[in-house]
Every structure is written in structure tokens, then in C-alpha cells.
Amino acid sequence: MRPYPLILAGLLTGCASVSNDTRLDDALNEQFGSELPRYQSAQYDLNGDGVNEALIYAQGPDWCGSAGCTLFVLQGSEHAYTLRSKTTIVQLPLRVSAHSTDGWRDLIVHARGAGDVVLRATDSGYPLNPSMQRPATAAELQSSEILLKYPEDP
């Protein structure tokens, strides 16, 4: 069965619950505390264990600069989400690749000055800086699935 992404979006303003998943609420509160940013989120099983990971694209002045915003990957388990990695200066769209590295699906993001690049998982998560990663091929882009995009994109 093909895992379909669950896409959530919201403006977090100190609400007691921001999603229908208390595991995600707890992880967002742990990561951001009372300063919850505006964000877009998608859930997708990146490591094939049957439990979705949460991809959080944090927006706002604390999480974005002229080159992009910060992407958090939270690894899912039955009881909680834990921070797997943080990637800065990410521009949307965020895609999940058909290819995997070390059991984790590759991600494809746009990096200012570098174009669409591939984020390959390592033992410590996804890379911090996407602009240092290799460009995505046309075949990788074509076989990928868009998880998040800017609201005005088609």
C-alpha cells in the first residue's frame, strides 16, 4: 500500500491543541515552547516502519531568512515524535523522492542559488545546509511526490 501524505497547515498562536495528534502537539511544544511559529506540516512514512514522520516547515522571522525557512523532520513512533533533523534555508516545494538512502526516503527541496537539491539521510538525519547538496535530476523530480508547496503554487 502506498503511503499518502497527510498535509496540515496552521498558524500556531499558543493554542492548547494545534492538530488532531497529541504526539505532534507535544513535539511542537517541546521544540518551540510558547513561541510556536506559523508553519506548514506534512506527515509521511519516510523510513518504511509503518509510522508517519512529521515534516514541519517553520515560518516567520525567527525561522526564515532571505534564502528560505527551516525544515524540521520529526521521527514518529507509536507514542511520540522526536527530532531527527533540522535543515535551514529551505525553499518549497518539499518533495519526497522515490529513492531511499540508509532506509530513509530522500527529500528534494529548493535551495537558493543551487536549484532543486537532494537531501540524503545519514545516521544523524538530513543535512543542515541544502545549498551544499547535489542537484536533483530530471528523473528524480519526475518520480518524486510533492508534500508541501507555497499556497499560491499550482
N, C-alpha and C positions, 0 to 999 in steps of 0.2 A: 504494500500500500504506500502510495506517495505521500510524504508529509507536506501538508499545506500550511503556509504561514498564517498565523493569526496576527493581524495588524491592529495595534491600539494607538491612539493619539490622545494627548491631553495637555491641559495647562494645569500644572500642579501648583496649588496655592495653599498648601497646608491642610488639605482635605484628610479626613481620617482614613478614607479608602479611595484609591485612585484607579483601581482595576477590579476585576472580579476574581482576582487571585491573591489571597493573603500572603502567599510566599513572595510574590513580586512586590507587594506593598511593603513587606518587611525589608526586602533587599534594597528598595529605593530609599526607605527611611534610613537604613544603615549607611548607604553610600552618600546620601545628600543631607541627612539630618533635617532640620527645619527649613533649610534653604532649597527646597525642591524646585528644579528648573522646569521650564517648558520643555517638552520632549516629544519625540515620536518613538514608537516601540513596535517591534515585531517579535513573534515567537516562532522558532523553527528548531527542529531536532538536528543540530549541527554535527553531533558525534554518533548518531545512529543507535543510541541506547534506549530509544522509545520515550524519552522525556525531552520536552522542548527547552531550548536555551532562550533567554530573553536578550534581545539586542536593543539597547537604549541609545538613541541619538539625542543627546542633551543639547539644548539650545539656550541662548541668552549670553549676556556679556561675560559671565564667569566661565563659559564653556565654549565660546566661539571667538574666532579672530577673523582677519581678512581672508585667511586661507581655508577656513572651514570650522566645523564644530567637533565635539568629542563623542566617540562611539564607545559604549561600554558593552562588553559581552559578559553576561551572567550565566554561569553554568547551572542548569536545572537538575534537581534531584526530586525524589518523591516528597521531601519535606521542606526544601529551601532552594534559594538561588544564591550562589556565591560568585564573587567577582573572578572572572577568568582573565580578562584583559581590558585595557583601555587604549584606544587609538585616537590620537589628536589629529587636527587639521583634515578631517574627513568631509568631503562634499558628497551629497547624494547625486544619483541613486545608489542605494546599497543593494548589491546583488549577492545571491548565494550561487556558487559555482557547482557544476556537475562533478568536478574533481575534488578529491579529498587528499589531505596531507596528514600523515600520522593519525588517521582515524577521524579527523575533523574536516568538515567541508570548508573549502577555500571561500573567502569572501572577495568581492570585487567592489571597489569604491573609486570615486573620482578624487584625484589629488591635483591641486592647483599646480600648473606648470609641468605635470607629468601625465595627465590624462587619466584614463581608467587603468587601475593597477590591481594586482592580485595580492591579497593578504593571505599568506600561508600560515597555518597554525604551527606552533612549536610547543615544547614542554611547558614554556612559560606563557602561552597564549598567543594572541595575534600581535603583529608588530606595532610599536608605538607610533612610528612615523611612516605613513603610507607613501610619501614622496620618494622614499628610498627603495621602493619595491619595483619589481619588473612590470612592464606594461602588460595588460590583458590582450590576448589575441582576439581576432575577429571571431574565431570559432568558440573561444571561451565566453565571449559576450553573448553570442547567439544561443549557446546552450545553457546560459545562466537564467536564474529566475529573480525578478525584481522583488525585494522585500519592502523597501522604503524608497519614496521619492518625494520631491518637493510637491506640495499640494497643487501647484499650478501646472506641473508637468502632465503631458497626455498619458 
